[in-house]
Amino acid sequence: MPTRADVTRWLPPSIKGLLSVLGLLPKLSRRRTAVMVAGVLVQSFVPVAAGVLTGLLIGGIPEAVRTGESERSIWLLVAIGGLVVVERATAPILQATAATLGRDVDRYLQERVMEAVGQPTGIQHLEDPEVINKIRTARGLSVDAENAGRAIEALPGVIPSWLRALASVAVLFFFHWWLGLIWLVMWPIVVHLMQREYFRVGAVTYNQSNELRRSEYYRDLALTPGPAKEIRIWGMLDWLLERFDTSFRTAIEPVWKTRKPRKSVMYGTTSAILLVNLLTYVLLVYAGVNGVLSLAAIAVFIQALAGANSYTAFDDNNVYLSRAAVTVPKILSMADELSSQRVELAQTAPRELPPNAPREQISFQATTFRYPNADRDALAGLDLDIEAHRSLAIVGDNGAGKTTFVKLLCRLYEPTSGQITVDGTPLGELDPRAWRERIAVLFQDFARYPLTAKENVGLGAPSHNRDLERLEYAAERAGALDVIRNLPNGWDTILSREFTGGVDLSGGQWQRIALARAMFAVDAGARVLVLDEPTAALDVRAEAELYDRFLELTEGLTTCLISHRFSTVRRADRIVVMTEGGVIEDGTHDELIERDGRYAHMFALQAERFRAEA
Ligand SMILES: Nc1ncnc2c1ncn2[C@@H]1O[C@H](COP(=O)(O)OP(=O)(O)OP(=O)(O)O)[C@@H](O)[C@H]1O
């Protein structure tokens, strides 16, 4: 039995794409799809039937006048009137249904992409330009010509026009079968050629995604508040405009070039249509003049000829359809690919994480990691045991691999070789969700959500985020409670001036909010707390306050603290010094000072600077 894939393999990509767009409709709403199919059929065949009846009515008039018998004409009139009413009544219903289905398709595709992008365990796919291009397309779904919803809205215009033409051509078969055949062969070829051209232009546009993304980046730099300060200070606007212009042209020139051959297809197809029309008219006139056909037959065939010409192949609706035929399959295939990564994971049946893990230690064993497309390892055979319920501080030069270590600990990336274990169980075998609930992280580049303070803290454990008592407790421990209480709407203030009633926070205030988020996750059950440069944006007093409470904050937890500030680091139970993706020194503060190695040297440098400043 051939599968659907076997059948569709031989279809041209434009038709295959279109079928995959249409295939979405019954999934979204069977009822609306049924209404749409019924509406399309009515819009396709009712006008043809009305045309035939009109022909019969006109053709019968001389006979009716001659015999004075008007009953047949009256019935024909009633039937034509009925068909016109049905056609008119279904048109708005069809349009409204298509518009709703179009919105459903846009929403469905965006949701699928959001869901799919979050499916893989790690974040490596977000550094893959092909995935980023597809995400860009999905983002643009509701705003530009790639709008799949618009393609659905175009269906009531396009499909009935095709079917109407087909039915009208069937009528022409009764005039001359070979003429009917010419029409029957010609119009699908015209439609196909035009669709293929639109599809080709759409595919070329899509293939320019990388360059288009670059130009959009320049545009967004000029339009978003974040970089606005630097753009003014460095006087970057002209440079940005010039770069935008260049990259936009580079992206769009191949698209313009591919449009040129379309003209030849367009002239070729319109000439063929003209010729076949002319031939049909000449034959009809000849048949009429020579009395080969009755007046009624000529009237019916003239109506059929008009119907055969009513298909659309050159309008915007066709462009929307072929654009959707390019983009929708790509988006769906990306969503399927990313989702299947999740399925693979489910098939390996992850081991359950014991409730009190880590009980003994988390171990990095000869762990090596290289970022995609990087030319050197960020972690180079890292061996490191993190004892449970103790605090570990990591210091090292810029680029030594400290943040990478945190990312691997959170399973945002998988090691290239070696392994990470939690109480002896490989991290890769544990359920990533359960592990991530066990771990609270304050990243160096933590997210600043333009949401309320309540949401910014509560997102540390979304299932508990309505518990105000817990929120206050977490905020208090992170030193963020005063910041929040002083906001105009307290917990309900939006932390972004881009929204009405919102406020902007300072870097240090943001850091306290982000720390509160991590503390909230700890309250909800996280047993490992990782702080990557938690005090970098705090003033000296706030930093001192935070570290005075550090032991209280981290009591019973397994903590990893990454910092360049030695005043912070020295309080940890154990300190490791990292360089070039490995550990070169390991011990307590006193042991490392005594060893007089790298740590002692860095500590002395910083202490000296502080003394000099004092
Ligand atoms: N997403 C990435 N893709 C490619 N290379 C990366 C990526 N992130 C980091 N690197 C590289 O990996 C190495 C380790 O970076 P990492 O951020 O872990 O250093 P770090 O010790 O945290 O530095 P810092 O003290 O400056 O925060 C660096 O050479 C860096 O350039």
The ligand as an SDF file (V2000), in Angstrom:
LIG
                    3D

 31 33  0  0  0  0  0  0  0  0999 V2000
   27.7030   30.2390   22.4590 N   0  0  0  0  0  0  0  0  0  0  0  0
   29.0170   30.1420   22.2190 C   0  0  0  0  0  0  0  0  0  0  0  0
   29.4700   29.7380   21.0110 N   0  0  0  0  0  0  0  0  0  0  0  0
   30.7740   29.6070   20.7540 C   0  0  0  0  0  0  0  0  0  0  0  0
   31.7440   29.8540   21.6680 N   0  0  0  0  0  0  0  0  0  0  0  0
   31.3580   30.2550   22.8950 C   0  0  0  0  0  0  0  0  0  0  0  0
   29.9730   30.4280   23.2270 C   0  0  0  0  0  0  0  0  0  0  0  0
   29.9110   30.8440   24.5290 N   0  0  0  0  0  0  0  0  0  0  0  0
   31.1780   30.9120   24.9600 C   0  0  0  0  0  0  0  0  0  0  0  0
   32.0540   30.5560   24.0000 N   0  0  0  0  0  0  0  0  0  0  0  0
   33.5170   30.4560   24.1100 C   0  0  0  0  0  0  0  0  0  0  0  0
   33.8000   29.4760   25.0880 O   0  0  0  0  0  0  0  0  0  0  0  0
   34.9050   29.8580   25.9070 C   0  0  0  0  0  0  0  0  0  0  0  0
   34.4900   29.8280   27.3830 C   0  0  0  0  0  0  0  0  0  0  0  0
   33.4950   30.8220   27.5930 O   0  0  0  0  0  0  0  0  0  0  0  0
   32.7690   31.0280   28.9910 P   0  0  0  0  0  0  0  0  0  0  0  0
   31.6660   31.9800   28.7920 O   0  0  0  0  0  0  0  0  0  0  0  0
   32.4690   29.7180   29.5900 O   0  0  0  0  0  0  0  0  0  0  0  0
   33.9360   31.7240   29.8320 O   0  0  0  0  0  0  0  0  0  0  0  0
   33.9000   32.3490   31.2950 P   0  0  0  0  0  0  0  0  0  0  0  0
   35.0010   31.7030   32.0610 O   0  0  0  0  0  0  0  0  0  0  0  0
   32.5470   32.2780   31.8700 O   0  0  0  0  0  0  0  0  0  0  0  0
   34.2870   33.8600   30.9650 O   0  0  0  0  0  0  0  0  0  0  0  0
   33.8880   35.2310   31.7230 P   0  0  0  0  0  0  0  0  0  0  0  0
   34.6770   35.3000   32.9700 O   0  0  0  0  0  0  0  0  0  0  0  0
   34.3170   36.2670   30.7370 O   0  0  0  0  0  0  0  0  0  0  0  0
   32.4230   35.1850   31.9290 O   0  0  0  0  0  0  0  0  0  0  0  0
   35.3130   31.2460   25.4090 C   0  0  0  0  0  0  0  0  0  0  0  0
   36.4160   31.0580   24.5400 O   0  0  0  0  0  0  0  0  0  0  0  0
   34.1260   31.7450   24.6250 C   0  0  0  0  0  0  0  0  0  0  0  0
   34.5300   32.5600   23.5660 O   0  0  0  0  0  0  0  0  0  0  0  0
  1  2  1  0
  2  3  1  0
  2  7  2  0
  3  4  2  0
  4  5  1  0
  5  6  2  0
  6  7  1  0
  6 10  1  0
  7  8  1  0
  8  9  2  0
  9 10  1  0
 10 11  1  0
 11 12  1  0
 11 30  1  0
 12 13  1  0
 13 14  1  0
 13 28  1  0
 14 15  1  0
 15 16  1  0
 16 17  2  0
 16 18  1  0
 16 19  1  0
 19 20  1  0
 20 21  2  0
 20 22  1  0
 20 23  1  0
 23 24  1  0
 24 25  2  0
 24 26  1  0
 24 27  1  0
 28 29  1  0
 28 30  1  0
 30 31  1  0
M  END
$$$$
